[in-house]
Amino acid sequence: MSVILQQFTKFSEKIDSYGVEIQGIHRYLPDERSKKSLFRELFTVTGLWISGCGGLTSMSSYFLGPLIFGLGYRDSFIYGILGTLIGCLVAAYCSTMGPRSGLRQMCSARYLFGRFGVRFVSLVNVVGVLGWSVTNCVLGGEILKSMSGGGVPLEVGIVIISVVSLIVALFGIHYVLKFETFIGIPVIIVVLLMYPMNHSAINNESYRELQSYGDYMTVVGDRISFFTLAYSVTATWGGLTSDYYVLLPETFPQMTTFIYTFFAIAIPTTFGAVIGILIGNAAVGNELWYDTYESESLGGLLNLVFGQWNGFGKFLLIILWLSLITNNVNNSYSSAIDIQLIDKWFYKHLPRWFIVFIVFAITLICSMVGKDKFSTILSNFLPMLGYWISIYTVMLFEENVIFRSTSLIKLYTIPSHCTTTCKPYYNFNLWDQEKLQTTGYAATLAFLFGVAGAILGMNQVYYRGKLASLIGDYGADLGTFLCFAFPGLTYPLFRYIELKKLGK
């Protein structure tokens, strides 16, 4: 076995000589950061957010407001955009850990969950980003099938988008950022062109006067459920935002990171969200569009929408199709990093590029299994991701504000060794030293309280919580709100006891 591992290591080093990133989870020290100008570095990261957030991946969720939740024009806009912007706040706050630490998002989560607990949350994050990849593969396959008139089977389309995503993700962060920037500009141009393309349909007064379906409490429940879906679209970026900021200078201001990330995610996502809501509402009142959606899912509807501009429209749809690949690339790259955190053996013996292959295989298999259930996966799986990131974010916020920015820092055994001179105080040199890190007991207990809140409040096809059932005929997804509340109330108490008794 050892001989095989040695040969594998030599092979990885050979691959590394061709520019493939094999390091995986390590801390980027100040002298390892990018030597580019700050403007150029931010420009490439901006391209990543535009291509990842402004394309079909995010847009696809907003069609569901009118088509799945039965919400009218006004309700779809209000609750969809509000949920989106609040989710951006979550992702933006998580991103502040990146430049100052030089660590990937889940690596810095060790300061909450400890060496053992972070394994579980890393696995949860992996499942989350792979869920996004599955929806991207299925939608991409649907589009290719519809554009080819059935000539490209759905399974073949799924394989195509999976393989292309694999190739780009293999080469590491520098190549990922370049690819995302290259694709980002044409993607956002296509999104903007969708407005004049569908001008007559989305400005039809009969469509815009459509009301939400159901009695008052049922509509309230649907509003809440769509809000949490839209929130999850942007909030789930919080599980990986730091991954793409490790090349920025460690002196890059936290407030600047927060504001930059908020707008970098919010602006392209909102462009896609608005046109998605408009077309979704138009499809409810347009028999041809609605029948196409029912028979060919979202891929068929998009092909019909772009078909209005004939061949040029098909060309634009292919460009937008590429945004599914850019999002998958992000997911594959970050999930490979997170898998290395699950066990030390993975980190020592499995290079990042090899784990990307494993991620590719899992995504491909899951996409094939769920290829006929796109809307079900999207409307039920994404809110589940919102539960996890809400729990993590509220605990990260309380750890930073209550315990690492006040006199309570005196409870730590090593306050004088902090590597940062600004609040919140952290010693990032200890990120991989288990004996000097927190045990994670407090975070784990609070996380379990958050899971309890999710169970009480979730409103999914497979399970409806007791509290969710109290609102309307179809329930309301209250899980996200309870995932903020339950850990938010319990973590400070558990953490104070942990520090008092164990000192770390």
N, C-alpha and C positions, 0 to 999 in steps of 0.2 A: 504493500500500500504506500509506504514511504517513497519507494522508487517511482511510483506513478505520480505522486505529488511533486517530486523533484523535477520530473520531466515536464509536468504541467506548468510548473513555475518558470522553467526555462522557456517554454513555448510562450507564456504570457509576456516575459521580458522581451522576446523577439517581436511580438505584436506591439508592445509598447514603443519599440524603436520606429514603428511606422506612424506613430502619433496617436495610438489608441490609449485612452486614459484607463489605467488599471488600478490606481491608488484607492479609489473608493472613499471610505470614511476615514478621513484624517483631518486634522485642523490645518487650515491654510494660515501659516504664520505671516506676519507683516511683509517679510521679504519674498514671500511666495505669491503675493497678490499681483494682479495684472499691472504691467508696465505701461499700458495704454493711458491716454489722457482720460480724466474723469468723464468728460463729455462723451468720448467714444465708448466707454464702458457702459454708461447709462443708455446710450443710443441702442446698443445691442440688446440690453435687457428690455428696453421699451419695445423693440421688435418682437421679443419673446412674448410679452404680454399682449401685444396687438394680435399676433397670429394665434396665440393660445386662447385668448378671451373673446376676440372679435369675430370669430368664425362660426362654423356650424355647431361646434360642440356646445357652446353656451346658447346660441340661438335656438337650438332644437328644443330646449326646455320651455321656452316661452310660447310656443305653439300650443302647449298643453293647457294653458289657462282657459281659453274658449273651447278647445276640442275635447279635453278630458274632464276639466272641472266645471264646465258649463257657465263660465263667467262672461259677462257682457264686456263691451268695449271699455267702459269707464273703470269697472272693478279690476279688469286685467291690467290696465295701466297702473292704477294706484298701488295695488298690492304687489304687482310684479316688480316695478321699479323700486319701491320702498324696500322690499326684501333684498333686492340686488345691492343697494347702497349700504344697507346695514351689514350685509355679508362682506362687502369691501372693507369695512372698518375692522372686521375680524382678521382678514388676510393681511391688512396693512399693519396691524399691531404685531402679528406674529413675525412679520418681515424684519422688525427692528432688531431681532436677535442675530441676523446674518452678518452684516459688515463688522460689528464690534467683536463677534466671537470667531469668525472664520469657520464656523461649524454649520453642517447641514441642520435642517429644522429638527429632525428627530434625534440627532446627536445632542443638541442643546436640551432636549427633553429629558436627558439623563439627570439634569439638575432638579427635576421635579420627581421623576419616577424611580431614580436609581438604576443600577445596572440590570437588575432583574425585571422590574416593572416596565422598563422601556421596551423590552422585547415584545410584550403584549401589545402596547400601543403602536409600535412600529408595524406589527403584523396587521393591526386594524387599519393603519394608514395605507399599507400595501393593498389590502383588500379594496379600500376606497378608490385609490387611483386606478387600479385594475378594472373596477366597475366602470369608470369613465372610459377606459380604453375599449371595453366590450361594447358600450353604446356607440362609440366612434366607429368601430369595425362594422357593426351591424348597419348603421346608417350609411357608411361609405359603400358597403355592399349593395344596399338598396338603391342608392343613386346610380351606381354602375349598371345594375340590372335594368333599371327603368330607362336610362339613357340608351342602352343597347337594344331596347325592345325585347328583353329577355335573352339576348344573345350571350350576355355574360351572366351566368348563374350567380345567385346570391353567395353561395359558398366560395366561388372563385373571386368575387369582389372582396370578400372578407380576407382571403389569403393575400390578395394584392396589397391592400392597405396595411396589413400586419407586417408583411415582408419589408415594404418600403420604410415603415416606422422603425423596424429592427435595425436596418442598415445605418440610418442616421444616428440612432441612440447609441450604437456601439462605440462611436469615436470619442465621446466625452464632452465635457461642458463647453470647451472652446468651439467645437464644431457645431454643437447644439445651438449655441447662441448665434452663430453665423447663419445657420440654416433658417432659424426662426426669424431673424431680421430680414433675410432675403424674401421669405414668403409673406411676412407680415404686411408690407405695403400694398401689394396687389390684392390681398385678402380684404383689407379695409376698404379699398376702392370698390371692389365688387359689392360689398355690403351697402355702401352708399348708393351704388347704381340700382340697387333693388328698390329704392324709393321711387324714382321716376318710372322704373319698369312696371311697377304695380300701382301707379298713380290712380288710374280709373277704378281699380278694384277697392283699394283701401280708402278712397274718398266717396264711395257709394253711401249715401245717407242711410239707406235701408239697413246696411250692415252695421253702421255706426250707432244705430238706434237700438240694436239688439240688447236685451236685458239679461241679467244673470238668471239662471234657471233654478226654480224651487221657492219654498217659503222663506221667510226672513231668517230663521235660525239655520236652515240648510245653506243659504247663501253665505251667512257668516262663517259657517264651517268650511265652505269651499274657499272663501277668501283667505282664511288662516292657512289652509293646506297649500294653496298656491303661493302665499307669502313665504312659507317655509321652504318650498321647492326652489323659489327664486333666490332666497337667502343661501341655500346650499350650493347653488351654482358658483357663487363667488367666494363664500366662506371657506369652502373646502380647499381653496388654494393655500389657506393658512398652514396646511400640513406640509408644504414644500417651498414656500416663498424664500426662505433663507438659503435654500439649495443654490439659488442663482445669484446670490449677493456675496458669496464668499470671496470673490475676486475684487470687491470694492475695498478701499482703504479702511482700516479699523477706526480711523478718526471721523469717518463719514457720520454726520449728525443723525441721531435717532429720529428726531422730529422730521428731518428732511426725508429720511427713509420712509417714514409713515405716510407723509403727504404724497410723496412721489408714487408709492405703491398704490395708495388709494385711487388716485386719478389714473394711473397707468392701467389698472384693472377696470375701474368704473367706466371710463369713457368708451373703450371699444366694446365692452359688454353691453352697455346701454344702447349703443347703435344697433347691435344685433338683436337686443331684447325688444326694442320698439318695433322693428320691422317684423319680427317673429309674432308679436302680439297682433299687429295690424293684419298680417296675412292669415293668422289663425282665426281672427274674427271674421274676415272676409270669407274664409272657407266655410264657416258655419252657415252663411247665407247664400253661398254659391253651390248649387247642386252638383255641378261637374267637379269642382274642387273637393267638395266633401266626399263624394263617391270615390274619387281617386285616392283620397287619404284613407278611406275605409278599406279599399281593396289593395292598395300598394304601399300603405303606410306613409311616413314622412318623406321617404326618398322619392316616391312617385309624385307626391304633391310638389316637391321642389323642382322636379323635372318638368312638370306642367307649368309652373310659375316661370321658370327660365325659358321654356319653350316659346314664350311670347315673342322673344327676340331671335327666334330661329337658330341658325348656326352660331351666331355670336353669343346668344344666350347659353348654348351648350358649352361654349368655351369659358364663359364666366362661371358656370356651375363647376367645371373642372377645377378652376382656380380656387373656388370656395371649398371644393372637396379636399384640396391640399391642406386646408386648415385642420381637418380631422387628423391628418398625419402629424402636423406640428404639435397638436395636443397629445397625441399618443407618444411622441418622442419625449415630451416632458414627463409623462407618466412612467414610461419605461426607464428613463434615466434616474428619476427620483426613487422609484420602487426598488431598483437594484441597490441603491445606497441603503435604503431602509432594511432590506433583507440582511445585509451584512451586520446590522445591529442585533438581529434576533439571536445570533450565537457567535461566540468568538471564533469558532472553527470556520464559519462562513467567511469571516473577515480575513483570517490568516491564509486560507487555502483556496477560496473561490474569488478570483478577480472580478471586478465590476463588469467587464465585458461578457464574462461567461454567465453571470447572473441575468444579464439582459436577455440572453438566449432562453433561459428558464422562464423569464417573464413573458417573452414572446410566445412560448409554447402554451403556457397557462391561458394567456389572453385568447389565443387562437381557438383552443378547445372550448373555452367558455362562450366565445362568440358563436361558434357553431351550434352549441347547445341552445343558446338563447336567440337564435337568428330570426325567429318568428314572433318575438315578444318585445319589440323595441319600446313601445310606449309603456308597457307594464314595467319593464326594467327601469326606465327613466323616471317615471312618476312615483315609484315605490322605493327604489334603491337610493336615489340622491338625497332625500330627506334623512335617510339613515346616516349618511356621511355628515350631514349637518349636526346630528346628535353628538358624534364623536368630537368634531372640531370645536363645538360649543363648550364641552366639558374641558378640553385642553386649554382653550383660550382663557376661560374665567379663572382657572387655577394659575396659569402663567401670569395673568394680570395681578392676581392677589399676591403671588410670590414676589413679583417685582416691586409692587407698590407698598405692601405691608411689611414684608420680611427682609427685602434687600435694599430698601431705601430709607430705613428709619433706624432708631436706636436698637431695634430688635436684632440688628446685624451683630450686636455684641454676644448674642447667644451662639454664634458660630465659633468654632475653635480656631479658625484660620483667617480672621478678617484682615490681618495685615498683609496677606499674600494676594489680595485682589489684583488682577491684571488690568482692571479698568479703573480710571480715576473718577468716572461719572456714574451716577445712579442709573439703574440698579447695579449693585456691586456683585461681580462674579470673578472667579479665578478660572479662566478658561484653559489654563495649562493643566488643570486637573480633570479635564473632560473624560479621560480614559483611565483614571486611577480610582478603582472601585472602593478602596478602603477610606478614601477621603471624601467620597460623595455621600449624598443623602441615602438613607435606606429605601426611601420611596414608600414607606408605610402610609404616610398621610395622604399622598397623592393617590395611592391605590384604593384606600378606603373611600376617599371623596369621589373617585372615579366610579366605584360601585354604586354610590348614592346617585350619581348621574345616570347610570344604567337603569336603576330603579325608576327614575323620573322618565326616562325614555320609554320604558315598558308601560307605565301608566298613561303616557300621553300620545304614544304613536298611533297613527291611523293609516295602516297599510292593508293591502289586499289579504295578506296572510294572517294579520293580527290587528285588532283594534283594542287599544287600551281602555280601561274603565273610565278615565276622565275624558278621553277623546270621544267616547260614545255618547256623552251627554249633550253634544251640540249637533243639532240638525239630523237629517235622515242619513247622511253619509259620514258623520263624524267630523272632527277637526284635528289636524295634526298639531298637538300641543307639546310634542316631545322636545322640540328645540328649546322652548321656553323653560321647561322643567329641567333640561340639561344645563341651563345657566343657573337656575335657582338652587337646586339641590347641592351641587358641589360648591357653589358660591357661598352657601351658608355653613357648610361643614368643613371645607378645607382649612380656613384660618384656625379653627379650633384644633383640628388634628395636627396641623403643621406646628402650632405653638407647642403642643405636648411633645411632638417628635423632637423639636429642637431643645426643649427643656430637659427631656430625659436622655436623649442620645447625643445632643450637641452637633448634629449635622443633618 
